[in-house]
Amino acid sequence: MKAAVIGAGWAGLAASVALREAGAKVTVFEAGHTPGGRARRVFHTDFDAPLDNGQHLLSGAYKHTLALMRRVGRNPDALLMRRPLQLASLDGRFRLAAPRLPAPLHMAAAILRARGLSWKDRLATLRLMRGLKAMSWTPPREWTVLHLLHYHAQSDALIRQIWEPLCLAALNTPAATASAALFARVLRDSLTGSRENSDMLLPCTDLSALWPDAAARQVTMRYGSTVRQLRPSAEGIDINQERFDAAVLAVPPSFAARLLDAPLREAGATGLLDALKAFEYMPIATLNLRLQDPWRLPEPMMMLREESARDHYGQWLFDRAQLAGDTKAGELAVVTSAATGIAERNRRQVIEALIDQVAEQAARHPARLPAMPDVTAAELFIEKRATFAAVPGLTRPLNSTPWPTLALAGDWTDTGYPGVLEGAVRSGLQAARVLNPAAA
């Protein structure tokens, strides 16, 4: 089979690996010049090591991603820092850490021993877990996360302290508008099964080096190649006037809609076309900072307290130097999900406010952290369409299309997950199976 994959993001590259292993000759079309899509390496002259266009966190429940890394010869144990679930605020006022106990005892112990929660809120958190289990982790499809939390009597303080940050991190959508069903799915896969499912996996290298580079080396890559013509049929598919036996379209839904507008109308599949056009998107902002001197955080990933009235929009702080094992450097990444507030503001003011937020909250830590060193370089990335808005009732397309020669892939397809890396990988693997059932 002569197969094409359009898009070298995590979904497209996962599809290319599966198709190649099933015996296909695979060509990947990529408009950019770096594999990884919205989770890729970026070079910047003010930073010695490559940056990422957005900081990402993986979960121990990401079984397909971890297996795929091994399939292309990458060792997750060497490339990912595995830590038991821990949420700790930079100001020291909140900490939740899961001990090494069998599931679900580890989560019960973490909640009961959490710092910064009243006993009433600790019991309310356990009540929510029991309530989700009682409804088989499947709340009504029309519920928002906030509806779910209010239904289970979670206090405003608890929502602000735990559930809103987790919802933003997992769904990139505020709890007031996010899908309760998708949030429950993430909680189920992370908090049930083995204890390791709840582990946090922090990349120790740039995201392209994690596995996309290795996957790209196994196929024919056409970087800087934008697909402008796509004509599918039952016999094959024409891409930029070149014939292929089959193809995976692994691009954002808005781009897929443009490419497939005429073919879908001719096929009478206007429902799929409408679904592709119905997605709305949410931004993620990542501020990378290089410091004048080394500065180690108590943990490689910490929570920040958001105060929008002061433009303190940072939600998570990553110690990039600690993750890379570099003791002579000081590098941080400040991450804001659902970053509509940042996207609309002056970039210099945003950078200064986020730096002030980190320095101020670090100064409050009870361990008396050293003062944050001066910032010598700052680069703010705003991925305006980082993920789809994970709202209730959203119709997400399947991987199949009206043509047996064309499959769709992307975290926006009907994976059961929100727009996360594991969803992208699962989607790519399933798209490959649509074209060739022998693809694993």
C-alpha positions in Angstrom: 0.0 0.0 0.0 1.2 3.5 -0.9 -0.2 5.6 2.0 -0.1 9.3 2.7 -0.4 11.0 6.1 -1.3 14.7 6.0 0.1 16.3 9.2 3.0 15.4 11.4 1.5 16.0 14.7 1.2 13.3 17.4 -1.9 11.8 15.7 -0.5 11.8 12.2 2.9 10.3 13.3 1.1 7.6 15.3 -0.9 6.7 12.2 2.3 6.6 10.1 4.1 4.2 12.6 1.1 1.8 12.6 0.8 1.9 8.8 4.5 1.4 8.3 4.5 -1.6 10.6 1.6 -3.1 8.7 3.7 -3.0 5.5 2.7 0.3 3.9 5.1 2.7 2.2 4.3 5.9 4.1 4.8 9.5 3.0 4.0 12.3 5.5 3.1 15.8 4.3 3.9 18.5 6.8 3.6 22.2 6.2 6.1 23.0 9.0 9.7 21.8 9.4 9.5 20.1 12.8 7.6 16.9 13.7 5.2 17.1 16.6 2.4 19.5 15.6 1.1 21.5 18.5 3.6 19.6 20.8 6.9 20.2 19.1 10.4 21.6 19.6 11.1 25.3 19.0 14.6 26.9 18.8 15.2 30.4 20.3 18.5 32.3 20.2 18.2 33.4 23.8 18.0 29.9 25.2 20.7 27.3 25.0 18.4 24.2 24.8 15.4 23.9 22.6 12.0 25.1 24.0 8.6 23.6 23.4 5.8 25.5 21.8 3.8 24.6 24.9 4.7 22.8 28.1 3.0 19.4 28.4 2.4 16.9 31.2 1.7 13.2 30.6 -0.1 10.7 32.8 0.7 7.2 33.9 -2.6 6.3 32.3 -1.3 7.2 28.8 -0.7 3.6 27.9 -0.9 4.0 24.2 1.6 6.9 24.2 4.1 5.0 26.3 3.7 1.9 24.2 4.2 3.9 21.0 7.4 5.4 22.4 8.8 1.9 22.9 7.7 0.9 19.4 9.9 3.6 17.8 12.9 2.8 20.1 12.4 5.5 22.8 12.6 4.7 26.5 9.9 6.4 28.5 11.8 5.6 31.7 14.8 7.6 30.5 12.9 10.5 28.9 10.1 11.1 31.4 10.4 11.9 35.0 7.8 9.8 36.8 6.5 11.2 40.0 3.6 10.1 42.2 0.6 12.5 41.9 1.4 15.7 43.8 -0.2 19.1 43.7 1.8 21.7 45.6 1.3 25.5 45.5 4.4 27.7 45.1 3.3 29.7 48.1 3.2 26.6 50.3 -0.4 27.0 51.3 -1.7 23.8 49.6 -0.2 20.4 49.1 -1.8 17.1 48.1 0.6 14.1 47.6 -0.3 10.5 46.9 1.6 7.9 49.0 2.8 4.7 47.4 -0.2 2.7 48.5 -2.5 0.5 46.3 -5.2 2.3 44.4 -7.6 3.7 45.5 -6.2 3.9 49.0 -3.4 6.2 47.7 -5.9 8.8 46.7 -8.0 8.5 49.9 -4.8 9.0 51.9 -3.7 11.9 49.7 -7.0 13.7 50.3 -7.2 13.0 54.0 -3.6 14.3 54.5 -3.9 17.3 52.2 -2.6 20.6 53.5 -4.8 23.6 53.0 -8.2 21.8 52.9 -10.7 21.9 55.7 -11.9 18.5 57.0 -15.3 19.3 55.4 -13.7 19.8 52.0 -11.6 16.6 52.4 -14.8 14.6 53.0 -16.5 16.4 50.2 -13.7 15.3 47.8 -14.1 11.7 48.9 -17.9 12.0 48.4 -17.3 13.2 44.8 -15.1 10.2 44.1 -17.8 7.9 45.5 -20.5 9.7 43.5 -18.6 9.4 40.2 -18.0 5.7 40.9 -21.7 5.2 41.6 -22.7 6.7 38.3 -20.0 4.5 36.6 -17.9 7.6 35.9 -20.5 8.7 33.3 -22.4 11.9 34.3 -25.2 13.1 32.0 -23.8 14.3 28.6 -25.3 17.8 29.0 -23.7 18.5 32.4 -20.8 20.9 32.7 -18.0 20.2 35.2 -19.4 23.0 37.4 -22.8 21.3 37.4 -21.2 18.0 38.4 -19.3 19.7 41.3 -22.3 21.5 42.6 -24.4 18.3 42.4 -21.8 16.7 44.7 -21.7 19.7 47.0 -18.2 20.8 46.4 -17.4 24.1 48.1 -16.3 27.2 46.2 -12.9 27.0 48.0 -12.5 23.4 46.9 -13.4 24.2 43.4 -11.0 27.0 43.3 -8.2 25.0 45.0 -8.4 21.7 43.2 -11.1 21.1 40.6 -10.8 24.3 38.5 -7.0 23.9 38.1 -7.4 20.2 37.2 -10.2 20.9 34.8 -8.2 23.6 33.0 -5.1 21.4 32.9 -7.0 18.4 31.5 -9.6 20.0 29.2 -8.2 23.5 28.6 -11.8 24.7 29.2 -13.1 26.5 32.3 -15.2 24.4 34.6 -18.3 26.5 34.0 -18.4 25.4 30.3 -16.4 22.2 30.3 -17.9 18.8 29.7 -18.4 16.8 32.8 -18.3 13.5 30.8 -14.8 14.2 29.5 -13.6 15.4 32.9 -14.9 12.2 34.5 -13.2 10.1 31.9 -9.9 11.7 32.7 -10.4 11.2 36.4 -11.5 7.6 35.9 -8.5 6.6 33.9 -6.1 8.4 36.3 -7.6 7.4 39.6 -8.8 3.8 39.0 -6.8 0.7 38.1 -3.2 0.6 39.2 -1.6 3.3 41.4 0.8 4.1 38.6 -2.0 5.4 36.5 -2.1 8.6 38.6 1.6 9.2 38.2 2.7 12.4 36.6 5.2 12.0 33.7 7.2 15.1 33.1 9.3 15.3 29.8 13.0 15.6 30.4 13.7 16.5 26.8 11.9 18.6 24.1 8.6 17.2 22.9 9.8 16.4 19.4 12.7 14.4 20.7 10.4 12.5 23.0 9.3 10.3 20.1 8.1 12.3 17.0 11.7 12.6 15.7 12.2 8.8 15.8 8.8 8.2 14.1 9.7 10.7 11.4 12.9 8.9 10.6 11.0 5.7 9.8 8.9 7.2 6.9 9.3 9.6 4.0 8.9 13.1 5.3 8.0 16.0 3.1 8.5 19.1 5.2 7.3 22.5 4.0 4.7 20.7 1.9 1.2 22.1 2.3 -1.6 20.0 0.9 -4.0 22.1 -1.2 -5.8 19.5 -3.2 -7.4 16.4 -1.9 -9.7 14.2 -4.0 -10.7 10.9 -2.3 -12.5 8.0 -4.1 -13.2 4.4 -3.5 -10.2 3.4 -5.6 -7.6 5.8 -4.2 -6.9 9.3 -3.3 -5.2 12.2 -5.1 -3.1 14.6 -3.0 -1.7 17.6 -4.8 -2.3 15.6 -8.1 -0.3 12.6 -6.8 -2.0 9.2 -6.5 -2.0 7.2 -3.2 -3.8 4.1 -2.3 -5.0 5.5 1.0 -4.5 8.5 3.3 -4.9 9.7 6.9 -6.0 13.3 7.2 -4.4 14.4 10.5 -4.9 18.2 10.6 -7.1 20.6 12.6 -10.9 20.2 11.8 -11.1 23.7 10.3 -8.4 22.8 7.8 -10.0 19.3 7.2 -13.3 21.1 6.4 -11.6 23.3 3.8 -9.9 20.4 2.1 -13.0 18.2 2.1 -15.7 20.8 1.5 -16.4 19.9 -2.1 -15.9 16.1 -1.8 -18.2 15.8 1.2 -20.9 17.8 -0.5 -20.6 15.6 -3.5 -20.9 12.5 -1.3 -23.9 13.9 0.5 -22.0 13.9 3.8 -22.9 17.4 4.9 -23.4 16.2 8.5 -19.6 15.4 8.7 -18.8 18.7 7.1 -21.0 20.6 9.7 -19.3 18.7 12.5 -15.8 19.7 11.3 -16.9 23.3 11.1 -18.6 23.4 14.5 -15.5 23.2 16.7 -14.4 26.2 18.8 -10.9 26.5 20.2 -9.1 27.6 23.3 -5.6 29.0 23.6 -2.7 28.0 25.9 0.1 30.4 26.8 3.5 29.3 27.9 6.1 31.8 29.2 9.7 30.5 29.1 12.1 32.3 31.4 15.9 32.1 31.6 17.3 33.2 34.9 20.6 34.8 35.7 21.5 32.1 38.3 20.3 28.6 39.1 17.1 28.5 41.1 15.6 25.2 42.2 12.0 24.8 43.0 10.9 22.4 45.7 9.2 20.3 43.0 9.7 20.2 39.2 6.0 21.2 38.7 4.1 23.5 41.1 0.8 25.3 41.2 0.3 29.0 41.0 -2.5 31.0 42.5 -4.4 32.9 39.8 -5.5 36.5 40.4 -6.9 37.8 37.2 -7.5 41.3 38.7 -3.7 41.7 38.9 -3.0 39.9 35.5 -1.6 37.0 37.5 -2.8 34.4 35.0 -0.2 31.7 35.6 -1.6 28.4 36.8 1.4 26.0 36.7 5.2 26.5 37.0 7.7 24.0 35.6 11.4 24.0 36.6 12.8 23.2 33.2 16.4 23.1 34.4 15.6 20.5 37.1 13.7 18.4 34.5 16.7 18.5 32.1 19.1 17.7 35.0 21.0 20.9 34.4 22.4 22.2 37.8 24.1 25.2 36.3 21.1 26.8 34.7 17.9 28.4 35.8 15.0 28.0 33.5 11.2 28.1 34.2 8.0 27.7 32.2 4.8 29.4 33.3 1.7 27.8 31.8 -1.8 29.2 31.5 -4.6 27.1 30.0 -7.8 28.7 28.5 -5.6 31.7 28.1 -8.1 34.1 26.6 -7.2 36.8 29.1 -3.6 36.7 28.0 -4.2 36.4 24.3 -6.0 39.8 24.3 -3.3 41.8 26.3 -0.1 43.5 25.6 2.7 40.9 25.5 5.3 42.9 27.5 2.7 43.6 30.3 1.7 39.9 30.4 5.4 38.8 30.7 6.1 41.3 33.5 2.9 40.4 35.4 3.7 36.6 35.2 7.3 37.2 36.4 5.9 39.2 39.3 3.4 36.5 40.1 6.1 33.8 40.4 8.5 35.9 42.4 5.8 37.0 44.8 4.4 33.6 45.5 7.8 32.0 45.9 8.6 34.6 48.5 5.7 33.3 50.6 6.9 29.7 50.7 7.4 28.6 54.3 10.7 27.0 53.4 12.1 30.5 52.7 13.1 29.9 49.1 16.0 32.2 47.8 14.8 35.2 46.0 14.0 34.6 42.4 17.1 35.6 40.3 16.8 38.3 37.6 15.3 37.2 34.3 17.8 37.4 31.4 15.4 36.1 28.6 11.7 35.7 28.3 9.7 34.2 25.4 5.9 34.0 25.5 4.3 31.4 23.2 0.5 31.7 22.7 -1.0 28.7 20.8 -4.3 30.3 19.9 -5.9 27.1 18.8 -4.2 24.8 21.2 -7.2 22.5 21.7 -10.9 22.4 20.9 -13.2 23.8 23.5 -14.3 20.7 25.4 -18.0 21.7 25.9 -20.9 19.4 26.6 -22.8 17.8 23.7 -20.0 18.4 21.2 -20.4 16.1 18.2 -16.9 14.7 17.4 -16.3 12.8 14.1 -15.3 9.2 13.9 -12.1 8.2 12.2 -13.9 6.8 9.2 -15.2 8.8 6.2 -17.5 8.1 3.3 -14.5 6.7 1.4 -12.7 3.5 2.5 -9.4 5.1 1.4 -9.5 8.1 3.7 -9.4 8.2 7.5 -9.4 11.1 9.9 -7.1 11.5 12.9 -6.6 14.1 15.6 -7.4 14.6 19.3 -10.7 16.2 18.1 -12.0 12.9 16.7 -14.3 10.8 18.9 -11.6 9.4 21.3 -13.5 9.7 24.5 -10.7 12.0 25.7 -10.4 15.8 25.7 -7.7 17.4 23.5 -4.7 15.7 25.1 -1.7 13.9 23.8 -3.0 10.4 24.6 -6.2 11.2 22.6 -4.1 12.2 19.6 -2.1 9.0 19.7 -5.2 6.8 20.1 -6.8 8.6 17.2 -3.9 8.1 14.9 -3.7 4.4 15.7 -7.4 3.9 15.1 -7.2 5.8 11.8 -4.5 3.4 10.7 -6.8 0.5 11.6 -9.6 2.0 9.5 -7.4 1.8 6.4 -5.7 -1.5 7.3 -7.3 -3.7 10.0 -3.9 -5.3 10.4 -2.4 -2.1 11.7 -1.8 -2.4 15.5 
